[in-house]
Amino acid sequence: MSLEGKTLFISGGSRGIGLAIALRAARDGANVTIAAKTAEPHPKLPGTIYTAAEEIEKAGGKALPVICDIRDESQVAEAVSKTVETFGGIDICINNASAIQLTGTLETDMKRYDLMHQINTRGTFLVSKMCIPHLKLAKNPHILNLAPPLDMEAKWFKNHVAYTMAKFGMSMCTLGMSAEFAKDGIAVNSLWPLTAIDTAAVRNLLGGAGLAAMSRLPEIMADAAHAVLTRPSRECTGNFFIDELVLREAGVTDFSVYAPDAKGPLGADFFVPDEVFEKVPTKVAKAFG
């Protein structure tokens, strides 16, 4: 149940959920490549690949910060090559990088449409494609996409069809690649939060401090990812995991630590099927859909 000595390749892991997953792995003694564009501090967003690497090292892991735009095939290929050269291989691929814009069809300019599809769907496909030859050589290889269940309900599309298409594209990578590479023993799964997660996207793009107060910390996703990534890959593939359900299965019962400042119900995240809420006692306010 440890990721000690394992090598993780994480896209977009300079902050938020990606960084939380990296730090959880680092506490086991894992090697982590942070492949992201943020080399210089952003005025509104915390963290760069270099500050992330420092945190990983302090947590007990080894870090490789790599400037990488996952829309660029040559940059992804170089980042994967540097990872293998530095750490000797790749055991786990985390497709965390994502772009979001919650606008209707007429309000969505094509430049933003292209950005979401290039990062979310194409980026997940490309990073996975580049990592798979190395994952085939690993002992317990995993691909984990931070992508939602394929709940094909119109309510998830009607207000932001472009974003939903791009995000569900990541989920379709899970569906297809899990079957395609089952014979190679590569687990391909998705992980998605039950509730909103307090990230820069929530604070800057979605609900600001109000929604942040109804959100859980990124550490819940990190702990759930760890629980998935330590499972035998040949016995765990093609799943669309929800963070709280994963942790309850692992024996966790106290979830207050993930939302220490919350008062009242938490905000439900996008794309969570209605039947999931029937499986947990957590009180949520369905703010989306």
Phi, psi and omega in degrees: 000036181226152176256020180303128178079354178282152178248123179253135172251114185242123176275138176062038187261029183278350180199176170063218185296318180301316179293321179298319177296318180298317182291325177295319178293322181298325180295339174276344185097032181274163171262137184225126169264125174260106182254101185208169183273343190281091177262334179246146180301139178265140183298333183246350185238134181281152167090146171227175177297333182280320176292325176297317179298320178298317179295321179297316180296318179295330181281351177113003179257183173246140188234146173230103176277128181228124174290121186207121170265112187288000172279345185257113184301319182292324178292320178295316179300318180292320180296320178294318179298317178297322179297312181294320179296321184282316189247353175091001179162185176224128179258330188218134175244123179248113177268093186253330184301138183202152175236146185222140167206118186263072180235155177288176185302312184288337181267356183263111177284153188291335176296318179288322175304310181298319180301313181297318181286325180291322181277310187288294186284304184293320180298317177298316178298313184293312181298318178298313180304318182286329182277332189303317178303327179278325177297328179299338181267353184276160183280326181218069190282138179225142162245130178234118179259129176277082190215152188276166170299151179277076180265093191278066178251140183302332182298334180279346183256326196298330184263345183200064187299324182295315179294316181298317177302316182293321182287319178293338174298323175296320180294324178291332172299318177299310183301312184284314185289331179298323178282321183297321186250016177299322181295337179269359179075019179268119176282132175231113184226163171248152174227135183217147181277144173293319183246168171300148179246136183285091179234177178298325179297318179295316184287325187261333188242334188255277187239005180064208184296331180298311178288326178302324179290345178255014186248160173265163178286153178301340183298336178293322177290324178296316180293322177293319177299317179301318180296323179287315187289343177265002176279154176298126187296328181285347181251005189213085180210154178078021183260148172248088187281147170249133190308309184296322180295320178300314184288324175297321177297329179277358176104002179285134179236336181259108181257003181295334180295338181272351178216063189296336184254006184290142175231115183089191184296150173276159178275127176292147179276169172301157161068004180278120181300147184304322184294339179295321182294339178284346184265353184231150178277355183299132177275122182230152173255121183280089184277341184247157175090000000 
